[in-house]
Amino acid sequence: MRAELKNIIKNPKSSFEEKEVAVARLDKLPKSSSRIRLRNRCFKTGRPRGVIRRFKLSRLSFREMALNGEIPGVTKASW
């Protein structure tokens, strides 16, 4: 829905009235539905920063779990 409205707004062939309606409908959509507002969060703690995507864990949780041997295949180097 959001992408369709954005295409109407950006399309130079769309009339002014169509663009006006598309902008109004886009404003009525919830802001949190935007794809850009999604944020990677740690699965364990919910921390928004320092998330390792492959494991879906923050760097702190990853380190803690690796030290405890809870992540298979990860060995401690020199942390």
Secondary structure, 3 states (H helix, E strand, C coil): CHHHHHHHHHCCCCCHHHHHHHHHHHHHCCHHHCHHHCCCCCCCCCCCCCEECCCCEEHHHHHHHHHCCCCCCCCCCCC
